[in-house]
Amino acid sequence: MPIEQRVISTQKIGARNPSGGVGSIKAAPAEPEKGKGKGKSKKKIVLIAGAVVVLLAGAAAYWFLMGPGKAASDAAPAAPPAPEAGVVLTVDPVSVNLSDGHYLRLGLGLQLTKDVAEAPDPAKALDLAIALYSGHTVAEVSDPATRDALKAQLVTELSDAYEGEVMDVYLTNFVTQ
């Protein structure tokens, strides 16, 4: 009895096989590589993990920099409260020498803060006022803008000299000759 041989192929009948002629027998393909499919899944896992890390870092940055988790110490520091006005210490008028033989009769009122228990010695205030106003011309001290600038400078110097006890100064006597 003759043995019958059958060939099973995935190609069409009569199609050319790249390795040979028509209908040549081709070896069955080997089993697919087991590591090839896992390489793609590992890459996907790494990409997903990276995206999750980036999203978490962005959310944390928002939370700490702009969101409700912002630290209270990062907030703008509050301005110290303005001191409350207390009594006014009147300083007797003094004559200050101006340039060109003129003089200025200057009287001061020192606005003290409410925290001052005892009236300070006005000698510092007179000394600072004499040093600031002397040597100016009559035109300079008579000009409203210059007078205001000199007064503001005197307030700053008095506040420093009296360590915050003086909060403003009033010109109670201002006569030039």
C-alpha positions in Angstrom: 0.0 0.0 0.0 1.3 3.3 -0.9 1.8 5.9 1.8 0.2 9.2 1.2 2.0 12.3 2.2 0.2 15.5 2.9 1.8 18.9 3.1 0.0 21.6 5.1 0.9 25.2 4.2 -0.3 28.6 5.2 0.4 29.9 1.7 -1.9 29.9 -1.3 -1.5 27.1 -3.7 1.0 28.0 -6.4 2.3 31.0 -4.5 6.1 31.6 -4.5 7.9 30.9 -1.4 10.6 33.6 -0.7 13.1 30.9 0.1 12.5 28.8 -3.0 10.2 27.8 -5.8 6.5 27.1 -5.9 5.1 24.9 -3.1 8.5 24.2 -1.5 8.3 22.9 1.9 9.1 25.3 4.6 10.0 24.5 8.1 7.4 25.2 10.7 8.1 28.5 12.5 9.6 28.1 15.9 7.7 29.0 19.0 7.3 32.7 19.5 10.0 34.3 21.8 8.7 34.5 25.3 10.6 37.7 26.3 9.4 39.7 23.3 5.9 40.4 24.6 7.1 41.2 28.1 9.5 43.9 26.9 6.5 46.0 25.6 4.6 45.5 28.9 7.6 46.6 31.0 8.0 49.8 28.9 4.3 50.5 29.4 4.6 50.1 33.1 7.7 52.4 33.3 5.9 55.1 31.2 2.8 54.9 33.4 4.8 55.1 36.6 6.7 58.1 35.2 3.5 59.9 34.3 2.1 59.2 37.8 5.3 60.6 39.5 5.2 63.8 37.3 1.5 64.3 38.2 2.1 63.8 41.9 5.1 66.2 41.9 2.9 68.8 40.1 0.1 68.4 42.6 2.5 68.7 45.5 4.1 71.8 44.1 0.6 73.4 43.7 -0.4 72.4 47.2 2.7 73.9 48.9 3.2 77.0 46.7 -0.3 78.2 45.8 -2.9 76.0 47.5 -4.3 75.7 51.0 -1.1 74.0 52.2 0.9 77.1 51.8 2.9 77.7 55.0 1.8 80.7 57.2 5.4 81.8 57.4 5.4 82.4 53.6 2.6 84.8 53.8 3.4 88.5 53.6 4.3 89.8 57.1 1.7 91.9 58.6 2.6 95.6 59.1 3.1 96.5 62.7 0.1 98.4 64.1 0.3 102.2 64.0 1.1 103.6 67.4 -1.7 105.4 69.3 -1.3 109.1 69.9 -0.7 110.2 73.4 0.1 113.7 74.8 1.7 116.5 72.9 4.9 117.9 74.5 5.3 121.6 73.8 8.9 122.8 73.3 9.6 126.5 73.8 10.5 128.4 70.6 14.2 128.8 69.8 16.0 131.1 67.3 17.9 129.3 64.5 20.5 131.1 62.4 19.8 131.0 58.7 22.2 132.0 55.9 22.8 135.6 55.0 22.3 136.9 58.5 18.6 135.9 58.8 17.0 133.8 61.5 14.1 131.4 62.1 12.0 131.4 65.2 11.0 127.8 65.6 8.6 126.3 68.1 7.8 122.5 68.2 5.1 120.3 69.5 6.2 116.6 69.9 3.4 114.1 69.5 4.2 111.3 71.9 2.9 107.8 71.7 0.4 106.5 74.2 3.0 104.1 75.6 5.2 106.9 77.0 4.9 107.0 80.8 7.2 110.0 81.4 7.7 113.1 79.2 11.2 112.9 77.6 13.8 115.7 77.7 13.1 118.1 74.8 16.9 119.0 74.5 17.4 116.3 71.9 14.5 117.6 69.8 15.9 121.2 69.9 19.4 120.0 69.0 18.2 118.0 66.0 15.9 120.9 64.8 18.8 123.5 65.1 21.2 121.2 63.2 18.6 120.5 60.5 17.3 124.1 59.9 20.4 126.1 60.4 22.3 127.2 57.2 19.3 127.2 54.9 18.1 130.3 53.2 14.9 132.2 54.0 13.6 131.2 50.5 14.2 127.5 51.3 12.4 127.4 54.6 9.6 129.6 53.3 8.9 127.3 50.4 6.0 124.9 51.4 7.5 121.9 49.6 10.9 122.4 51.3 9.3 123.1 54.6 7.4 119.8 54.4 10.5 117.9 53.4 12.4 119.3 56.3 9.6 118.5 58.7 9.4 114.9 57.5 13.2 114.5 57.9 12.9 116.0 61.5 10.1 113.5 62.3 12.3 110.6 61.2 15.3 111.8 63.2 13.2 112.4 66.3 11.6 109.0 66.0 15.1 107.4 65.9 16.5 109.6 68.7 13.6 109.0 71.1 13.4 105.3 70.1 9.8 105.4 68.7 8.3 107.5 71.5 7.8 110.5 69.2 5.4 109.8 66.3 5.0 113.2 64.8 6.1 116.9 65.2 4.0 120.1 64.9 5.6 123.4 64.0 3.9 125.7 66.6 6.0 128.7 65.9 7.6 129.4 62.5 8.8 133.0 61.9 11.6 134.1 59.6 13.4 137.5 59.6 
